[in-house]
């Protein structure tokens, strides 16, 4: 039954539920509840209800629309930045955590962050190297092909597509770079 704002009809009574569902209502009597002694007022549990002081907010902090305010303490180590930050900010400002769009925008923000990190690596002295980072060279001398084809591996179903996913973006980026450089060289003649 899809969710609607209207109540779905009459609610069954406790007796009807007890007849229909074995064990229903077993904890209605407080004496039968495992946590009952702790629920009695006046028992000291050691817990306190004091709210910590609110951490000062400098700049924007993501907060879900469900929550009235930020938690008293929150992390500030990785502030949102760039296109990925804009996607994450959109997810928090527009969509509830119960909506798929919220989580899809966060996943998309992660993918955009990964792509921009790869692009930034080309401007550094140590660009990303897909061969060594994939771990393929670490398998030399240890039967790399035979070990990947063994029947006990849990990743055997998607092993065929892994090379495409790892090397494919690099091949596409190389082909695109080649076309751009060739087009610039032709215009320069």
Long-range contacts (C-beta under 8 A, 24 or more apart in sequence): 60-89, 62-88, 62-89, 62-92, 63-92, 64-92, 64-96, 64-97, 64-102, 65-92, 65-93, 65-94, 65-95, 65-96, 66-96, 66-97, 66-98, 82-112, 82-113, 82-116, 83-112, 83-116, 84-109, 84-110, 84-112, 84-113, 84-116, 85-109, 87-112, 130-166, 130-167, 130-170, 134-166
